[in-house]
């Protein structure tokens, strides 16, 4: 097999935010690119219609994967488009604080706002960006904004990757957590995949990469389809784009951990805790846009947390509301009267991804004393906001949610402490690349989607130069 000429120039493993961005750029440049994605491909007409089906069909683990101590629920997309399909598509650039910390941790000189600005501009040019019109922000957003003002806190509207949500027609973002049914959300399945396919890109959905081997003149990727049939894909190069857990699992299962001991280490997730205020009048936080505002308070940033107005489906809320039996039922009966604000912490204590028995993925992730302090500071600020707006009772969620899965294959100059080098190529490799959130050297404390796109664009240029 190793003597067979490669069939593709590049195989991209994972068809999410990074993978489809890279596929579009390389295909447009004339390369023969194959994409592999473990999840299924949907359209606006075929996305799941219920919260339960969404969890079962669009996520690993049937919706939730728990850390080893069951304290954090990991939500890992398993669908063409990845996180750009199931998340709220919030698009913020990293600030100087995030880039300075990235640069200090990695030794990579281009982690500067001025160096990344052109790549951000290119990423933004590929998508439509909007903020929710003020007259369409729902009652939960009003509670957030006016509660901030009452406490002297600063907030700002969220910039979202959307074209036209037509809220005046009664559309609600809570449905878009299972895929946008009007193609407003600017997922890479909508903005990058069609362009890549126009230039010859081939995508094999429901094909999971289970092993990778680098040969002197090509890369072999071992693949398993939905029916369990295995095959081998050959390419000149491979791009790992299946996220922190997916990339770490693939490399560890393929034996790369012996020469790259940092694989799976430095895992971050921006643990998020949803806190609820119960109000006398209906809030209907499920209606209209779920997220319109974020905190923009310098004091919050210094303390290592941010706040956003948010909500979820009833099954998810039921999992996050603490208590049992009658006490739990009492809160759920008041679902439409719940206002909700989440605290997202910039976690300082990294976790680890490793393989257990029979290759099962184990995620070790706990909050240390500083992380717990940040959570408490955020919860206190939420309490102030909700009390100022007349909440008759406040319920603090106890389970953390890991939505921003980062690290495990950190970028850096030291092969003992990092996995990927400055050229987005694995240390000791010349043919395997990565540029998704798995390469983050720490937690930025800012929504990562736009920065993943920008880094993927930069990496695409580097890969093209290497191929030439």
Buried (B, 14 or more C-beta within 10 A) or exposed (E): EEEEEBBBBBBBBBBBBBBBBBBBBBBBBEBBBBBBBBBBBBEBEEBBEEBEEBBEBBBBBEBBBBBBEEBBBBBBBBBBBBBBBBBBBBBBBBEEBBBBBBBEBBBBEBBBBEBBEEBBEBBBEBBBBBBBEEEBBBBBBBBBBBBBEEEEBEBBBBBBBBBEBEBEEEBBBBBBBBBBBBBBBBBBBBBBBEBBBEBEBBBBBBBBBBBBBBEEEBBBBBBBBEEEEEEEBBBBBBBBBBBBBBBBBBBBBBEBBEEBEBBBBBBBBBBBBBBBBBBEEEBBBBBBBBBBBBBBBEEBBEBBBBBBBBBBBEBBBBBBBEEEEEEEEBBEEBBEBBBBBBBBBBBBBBBBBBBEEEEEBBBBBBBEEEBEBBBBBBBEBBBBBBBBBEBEEBBBBEBBBBBBBBBBBBBBEEBEBBBBBBBBBBBEBEBBBBBBBBBBBBBBBBBBBBBBBBBBBBBBBBBBEBBE
